[in-house]
Amino acid sequence: MKSGKTKEYPLKDVRQHARTECSACKDFSAELADISIGGLGLNGWSLVVVRTETGREFLEKGIASGLLETKPIEEERHSLEMLIKLSTSDQ
């Protein structure tokens, strides 16, 4: 918000407002993006997929500036497995 406050809503409560095209998209992990980010069941974290040098540089700048904190995906194996499953399925 302009005041700096944030509001959070559970995804299940706002899914009805999503564009209908979103349910038909086969590109779950944004394969053509330099970098893509999603929750995948992570509590307080987001899973980041970096595909290009530009994406890597962007991520590293965020880390170096202190704006981003990272941890290994191996600590969240279920989310990694979910990403692989959803990215390779025909949905």
C-alpha positions in Angstrom: 0.0 0.0 0.0 1.1 3.6 -0.4 1.5 3.9 3.4 4.0 1.0 3.4 1.7 -1.4 5.0 1.1 -4.8 3.5 -1.9 -7.0 3.5 -1.8 -10.7 3.1 -4.5 -13.1 1.9 -4.4 -16.9 1.7 -4.3 -17.9 -1.9 -7.4 -20.0 -1.5 -9.3 -16.9 -0.6 -8.4 -14.9 -3.7 -8.2 -17.7 -6.3 -11.6 -16.7 -7.5 -10.2 -13.4 -8.7 -7.4 -14.9 -10.8 -7.6 -14.5 -14.6 -9.2 -17.6 -16.2 -6.1 -17.8 -18.5 -4.0 -18.7 -15.5 -5.7 -22.0 -15.1 -4.9 -22.9 -18.7 -1.2 -22.0 -18.7 1.1 -24.8 -19.4 4.2 -22.8 -18.5 4.0 -23.3 -14.7 7.6 -22.2 -14.0 7.9 -19.4 -16.6 10.4 -21.3 -18.7 11.4 -18.2 -20.8 12.0 -15.9 -17.9 15.4 -14.9 -16.7 14.2 -15.6 -13.2 11.0 -16.9 -11.7 9.7 -16.9 -8.2 6.9 -18.8 -6.5 5.7 -20.0 -3.1 5.2 -23.7 -3.6 4.1 -24.3 -0.1 7.1 -22.6 1.5 6.2 -20.8 4.7 7.7 -17.3 4.6 10.0 -18.1 1.7 9.8 -18.2 -2.1 11.5 -20.6 -4.4 13.7 -18.9 -7.0 14.6 -20.4 -10.4 17.4 -18.6 -12.2 17.9 -19.4 -15.8 20.2 -16.8 -17.3 23.2 -14.7 -16.4 21.0 -11.7 -16.2 18.8 -13.4 -13.7 21.8 -14.5 -11.7 23.2 -11.0 -11.6 19.8 -9.6 -10.5 19.5 -12.1 -7.7 23.1 -11.6 -6.5 22.6 -7.8 -6.4 19.6 -8.4 -4.2 21.6 -10.6 -1.9 24.6 -8.3 -1.8 22.4 -5.3 -0.9 20.8 -7.2 2.0 17.3 -7.1 0.5 17.3 -10.9 0.0 18.1 -13.8 2.2 18.7 -17.3 0.7 18.9 -20.9 1.9 19.5 -24.1 0.0 16.5 -25.7 -1.7 17.7 -29.0 -0.2 16.2 -27.8 3.1 12.8 -27.8 1.4 12.9 -31.0 -0.7 9.1 -31.2 -0.9 8.8 -27.8 -2.7 11.6 -28.7 -5.1 9.8 -32.0 -6.0 6.5 -30.1 -6.4 8.2 -27.6 -8.8 9.6 -30.5 -10.9 6.2 -32.3 -11.0 4.2 -29.2 -11.9 6.7 -28.0 -14.5 6.8 -31.3 -16.3 3.1 -32.3 -16.1 0.6 -31.6 -18.8 -1.7 -30.0 -16.2 
